[in-house]
Amino acid sequence: MSRPTRWFEDVTAGDIAEFGEHLMTEADVIAFATAYDPQPFHIDADAAQDSIFGGLIASGWHTGSVVMRMMVDHYLTPESSLGSPGVDEIRWIVPVRPGDRLRVRITVLSTVPSRSKPDRGIVHSLTEVLNQKDQVVMTLKGMGMIRRRPMAA
């Protein structure tokens, strides 16, 4: 899927993008957690039933990985995205359960041109992950390095 390149100059504080839809299946929840976060409430339906969650829930790291995939598929462009120097805050607010459909809303908080590297800038954003009930299940405050528009030849 092709989409227009968004250069640093195209991004403004207050911009909002909403995109994606991902179904969290029980098989995927268990497979991810078995490999990376094998706590009982992520991998064993019976044990999860007796947990504080009252049923199987996805690992927060699984949710974060799904969000990253949706960002690559729908938001970032390979010509301008230069990665991220980090995440300032991540919160898992509502448990994500098998059958949930997730989507992403990103709000640009600020843009700062780099003083030391004039070919890029830093975009600070709030990422919210919502389920099919419009509940915010996860938030992430982070930053991305975005290439500046190339100078005309």
N, C-alpha and C positions, 0 to 999 in steps of 0.2 A: 504494500500500500504506500503510495507516494503522497507526501504532503509538503507544503511550502516550508522552506527553511526559515526558522525564526532566529534572527541574529540578536545580539545583545540590545541593539538600538530599537528592536521591535517590541521589547518587553518593558512594561511600565508598572509601577506599584499600583495595586488595585486590580490588575488584570485577573480574571478568573477563567479557568478552563475546567470543563467537566467531561469525562470520557470513560470508556471501558465498561465492560461487564464480564465478570468471571464467576462461574458457579463453583463453589467449594463442595466437592464430593467427599463422601465418607472415605472412600478408597484413597483419595489424594491426601486427606487430612492424616490418615493413619500412616501412609507411606512416607510422607515428609517427616512426621514426628518420629517414626521408627528410625529413620536415618539420622536425624539431627536434634531431636528434642523428645526423647522417649520417656516422658512422664506419663503416669497411668491415665490421667484425664485426657491425654492426646491419642493414646494408642489402644486402650482397652475399654470398650463400651460398658462392660459391667462395672469395672472399677470407677469409670467416669460417672456412672449413675449414682454411686455412693459418695461422690466428691462434692465439694461446695458448689460445683457448676451444674450438678444434676443431669449430666450427659456429656457426651463427647464434644470437645472444642478443639479448634485449630490452634496450633502454636502461633504465637504472635510473630515469630520469625517467618513462618509460612505466609502469613498475611502480608508481611513486609516484602517478601519475595514476589508474591503475586502483584503487589502494587508496582514494584520495579518493572516487572514484565509489561504491565499496562502502560507505564510511562514510556518505555522504549517503543512500544507498538503505536502509541497514540499522541505522544507529547514531545519527546525529545527528537532532534534531527541529527543524523550522523555528521553533517557538515559543520554544525555549530556547537554541539554538546562536547564539552571537554572533561566530563566527569564531575566529581564532587569532592571538596576538601573536608566534608564531614556533615554530621547531623548533630544539631544542638539538643534536640528533645524528641523522644518518642513515647507515646502513651497508647496503651491498649485499654480501651474504655468499656466496650461491651464485648463479651465473648463471641467469636465467630464460630458458627456451628455448621455441620454438614447440611447442605441445602441452601445456605445463604448465597445470595448473588451480590457481589461487591462491585462498586464503581468508585471513581476517584474524582475529587474536586481539589484543584490547586489554586491558591490565592497568592499572587506575588506580593510580598511585604515590602521589599526594597530592591533597588538595583544600584550597584556601586562599581564604577569603572576601575579597573586595576591601575594603580600608579606605577607599579614596577614592570607590568607586562601589558603594554598598550593594545595588544591584539585581543584582549578579553576583558570580561567583567564578571562580577559575582552577583547572582540573583538569589535573594533570600525568599523562601516560600513557606507557606503553611499548606501541608498536604492533609486532606481529610479523606478517610475511607468510609463509605456509607454502605449499608446493607439495603435489602429490598424494602425495608420498613422506613427508610430514610433516617435510620439511627446512625450516628457517627460511631464507628466501632474502633477506629484508630486515628491518631493524629501524629504528624511528624513535622517538626520544624527543621529545615535544613537549607543547604545552599548548593547551587550549581555554578560551575564555571562555564560561561557561554562566550563563544567566539564573537568578536565584533565583525561587522560587515566589512568585507575586503574593500580596499580603496580601488576606485576605478583606474584602469590603466591609462 
